[in-house]
Amino acid sequence: MSSPALTYALTTSPNPLTAGLNDGVLTILATNNSGGVVTLQGMEITICTGTASNDLTNEPTQVTPILPTGWTISKPQTSSGAYTFVFTPPENKVQIANGGSLVFVLTNIVLNAQAGISQLTITEGSTSLEPYPTHIEKVSVYPASWSSITFIATPPQLPEPGDITLVWDGPQGATYQISYLDPATDAVINIPAQGDPPLSNNGTYPGSTNPPLYIGQTTVFTLTVTEEIAGTLFKTQSQQTVSVVPAPPQILTFTSVPGTIEYGSAPQTITLTWTTANASLVQITGIGNFTGAQAAQGSVVIPAPLVSTSYFMTASGETTPPATATYWLLCEGSTSNSFGNIGYWQNANPTEEWQVVINNGLEAFSVQTDGGGPGQTITIFLVLPSNLQIASLNSPNVDYESLLSLPYSSSFNPFTIYTFNAYSSGGVPTGVGTAWAIKFPDGTIAVVWYASGTTFWPYEDPWEDGLNVTFNWITYKAAG
């Protein structure tokens, strides 16, 4: 006999079917998994009739079939202990494409009062397959007490990984086991574990002596109930799915070694490092993509930049949106120069001027004094090249995005950097920390601040001094 052309699956309602039930339902799903087109001239479904434990029903005429669209039912065929439903497709032939399926439902089944296992036989009618192939399904009818089996998971959905509780109830005398797949190890976890006391017919897990039942992702729990009755092993399963909203991806750290670059003594390379949570893919713009263990904790060695540079990371996981982070590797520098022969009685040369050069040799601005002397102050003027723009800052600690939105202009207010004490060669620097941003034509932005002013060569008479002025700076240029 040829093998069936279709693949069959049988489900029952309720599940399980129990003895004495008067409205049982059998659903037969027939699917074409052959890889080609299957042609059928009909279908027969035979059930066992009688009052024995291996008979499904003693009232077959009460069964009501539900057929695929266009199919019809012919006069049933009866014999001792069997009842056959004969189904015919439209125009006596139907073609089922690969992957297609047919559904046949038998409703209103009055089940026998005895528990047992009955046989259901499916016969395919096809002129290309003779004798006609058959397929047999087993239909289990459980003791009436099994109709009350319940299995509940609380809560059925978690907004994030957390603890759940399982509750069940069923007939006495049966054996109960709960199982689920641990996604961390791909191992099946059984409750109770080997060597632990058996579960009762009604209970809660975890109990008072059990640790919490924690799940990190959507998990299917299966309750299996088994019992041998009069030599027949009865087994049924009930499943509960607890949905867990996947935790969003997080970027825990994103930094570099070294953490800053000193202009003029930068290393050849730097190492970007990161740690994430719940991320399967890490992308660093312009650098590369990282998966698996490298997505969770990784590093990459890249050439050291010449200016402060941003690196943009995207961490993707099971949920959207992805996590993003921008890391700035700062390039810092310092430049100093001195004014000589200035003091309470002396005037600095107003034309004395010196350049402040930053950003890989580019001239940022020039410094010029107002002369100092009896006025007791030294005020500097910032002389900008025509292609640069400047903006005042309250502090040098400003992020790049804020620097971009500053109101830049071509002029800057002068400020006092040193005040002399009367009749003394000593004095105090003023305006320390005064900061400004300079925008270069190539998009680079330099943050500059007056770091210190110190005197040298102090004399008691005629109170002449030299003044050393130091500016610190950081340059920024976005990656790409």
HELIX and SHEET records of a PDB file:
HELIX    1   1 PRO A   60  GLN A   62  5                                   3    
HELIX    2   2 PRO A   90  ASN A   92  5                                   3    
HELIX    3   3 ALA A  144  SER A  148  5                                   5    
HELIX    4   4 ALA A  293  ALA A  296  1                                   4    
HELIX    5   5 GLY A  373  GLY A  375  5                                   3    
HELIX    6   6 TYR A  400  LEU A  404  1                                   5    
SHEET    1   A 4 THR A   7  SER A  13  0                                        
SHEET    2   A 4 GLY A  24  THR A  31 -1                                        
SHEET    3   A 4 SER A 101  ILE A 109 -1                                        
SHEET    4   A 4 THR A  64  ILE A  66 -1                                        
SHEET    1   B 6 LEU A  17  THR A  18  0                                        
SHEET    2   B 6 THR A 134  TYR A 142  1                                        
SHEET    3   B 6 GLY A 116  GLY A 125 -1                                        
SHEET    4   B 6 GLY A  42  CYS A  48 -1                                        
SHEET    5   B 6 ALA A  82  THR A  88 -1                                        
SHEET    6   B 6 THR A  72  ILE A  73 -1                                        
SHEET    1   C 6 LEU A  17  THR A  18  0                                        
SHEET    2   C 6 THR A 134  TYR A 142  1                                        
SHEET    3   C 6 GLY A 116  GLY A 125 -1                                        
SHEET    4   C 6 GLY A  42  CYS A  48 -1                                        
SHEET    5   C 6 ALA A  82  THR A  88 -1                                        
SHEET    6   C 6 GLN A  77  SER A  79 -1                                        
SHEET    1   D 2 VAL A  38  LEU A  40  0                                        
SHEET    2   D 2 VAL A  94  ILE A  96 -1                                        
SHEET    1   E 3 THR A 150  THR A 154  0                                        
SHEET    2   E 3 GLY A 162  ASP A 169 -1                                        
SHEET    3   E 3 ASN A 202  TYR A 205 -1                                        
SHEET    1   F 3 THR A 150  THR A 154  0                                        
SHEET    2   F 3 GLY A 162  ASP A 169 -1                                        
SHEET    3   F 3 LEU A 213  ILE A 215 -1                                        
SHEET    1   G 5 GLN A 157  LEU A 158  0                                        
SHEET    2   G 5 THR A 232  VAL A 244  1                                        
SHEET    3   G 5 THR A 219  ILE A 229 -1                                        
SHEET    4   G 5 THR A 175  ASP A 182 -1                                        
SHEET    5   G 5 ALA A 187  ILE A 191 -1                                        
SHEET    1   H 3 GLN A 250  VAL A 257  0                                        
SHEET    2   H 3 THR A 269  ALA A 277 -1                                        
SHEET    3   H 3 GLN A 297  PRO A 303 -1                                        
SHEET    1   I 5 THR A 260  GLU A 262  0                                        
SHEET    2   I 5 ALA A 323  GLY A 343  1                                        
SHEET    3   I 5 SER A 308  SER A 316 -1                                        
SHEET    4   I 5 LEU A 281  ILE A 284 -1                                        
SHEET    5   I 5 GLY A 288  THR A 291 -1                                        
SHEET    1   J 6 THR A 260  GLU A 262  0                                        
SHEET    2   J 6 ALA A 323  GLY A 343  1                                        
SHEET    3   J 6 GLU A 464  LYS A 477 -1                                        
SHEET    4   J 6 ILE A 445  PHE A 456 -1                                        
SHEET    5   J 6 ALA A 435  LYS A 439 -1                                        
SHEET    6   J 6 GLN A 389  LEU A 393 -1                                        
SHEET    1   K 5 GLU A 353  ILE A 358  0                                        
SHEET    2   K 5 LEU A 362  THR A 369 -1                                        
SHEET    3   K 5 THR A 377  VAL A 383 -1                                        
SHEET    4   K 5 PHE A 415  PHE A 420 -1                                        
SHEET    5   K 5 GLY A 427  PRO A 429 -1                                        
END                                                                             
